[in-house]
Amino acid sequence: MVDEVTGADEWRGWRAATQAALYGVDGTGGFYRRSEGPAGHFRTSVHASPLFAEAVARLLCRVDEALGRPAPLDFVDMAAGRGELVTGVMAALPDDVAARTRAYAVEVADRPAGLAHGIGWLSEPPGKINGLLFANEWLDNVPVEVAEVDSVGVTRLVLVRRSGAERLGEPVSGPEAQWLARWWPPTGEEGLRAEIGLSRDTAWASVVSCVERGLAVAVDYAHTADARPPYGTLTGFRDGRETPPVPDGSCDITAHVALDACAEAGARAVTGAPRTRLGARLLTQRAALRALGITGARPPLALASTSPAAYVRALASAGEAAELLAPGGLGDFGWLLQPVGIPDAPDPLKP
């Protein structure tokens, strides 16, 4: 789209610009449709270690028990990349659980070659899920508007061109202004920024509403109302390195997620469903993975003498676990657990 006066790309809000850059126009183009997939540009917990998929498989087994071991049991990998997580989870499940599990990968890209035939490949989550929906690093790529306080204290939308050049637009108004007032109120200091998470609330509520009984989990870079970043978090990634966010389709564009706002939106989405004894929970990945059996503990040194090969394997596994749990890194990711329709379910993070 071209500005008739300047001949340059027209000014758009960051949400529209990011949507086109990441997902293309009319189902074609976009960063996430490229052949190399997300793993070619950034490292997630899924790529860091198979221990992550094993932990998710344990969580699915606990949801299975809470649901009374249904047949079928659903597992939905939201924003599945090239199917790495769903493949790892199915491989880690006990045979009896795997035999009852319907696995789905949800992704905008085409189905990758070599994915197991038994795994469904969808562009949208199935409408009736009984089991676990797991969204790892999905919400941070749901595009958002960006707001900034101007020189007289007015909070305005930030507009951007494909080159990444920015300017301020109209004052924030309507539902977006209401969202800011509720979740990220501006202070009036010039230059302060916020990412308006309304679109993410809507997206999360939409997928939670697909769960009839079970658990929806979102894992992402996150912040809560008591610690919002004053200048926002919008950034880009390309070839494994952080880069300025340029909405031309050449890089990933991401911003941290207000998971507390998403939790409230998800709760509204299941109003009228059977009451759950366990409400939505927010915790760090470090706490969640430890509850799912990943400790990062080093193997006993005596094992090096009795079984050197086993010691080396255990030491490598401990190193991978340490990366998943690391403060200042993957361990600081936020986990949102949203149960649906399991009135007598135990805490799914407890055995």
Buried (B, 14 or more C-beta within 10 A) or exposed (E): EEEEEEEEBBBBBBBBBBBBBBBBEEEEBBBBBBEEBBBEBBEBBBBBBBBBBBBBBBBBBBBBBBBEEBEEBBBBBBBBBBBBBBBBBBEBBEEEBBEBBBBBBBBBBEBBEEBEEEBBBBEEBBEEBBBBBBBBBBBBBBBBBBBBBEEEEBBBBBBBBBEBEBEBBEEBEEEBBEBBEEBBEBEEEEEBBBBBBBBBBBBBBBBBBBBBBBBBBBBBBBBBEEEBBEEBBBBBBBEEEEBEBBBBBBBBBBBBBBBBBBBBBBBEBBEEBEEBEBEBBBEBBBBBBBBBEBEBEBBEEEBBEEEEEEBEEBEEBBEBBBBBBBEEBBBBBBBBBBBBBBEEBEBBBEE
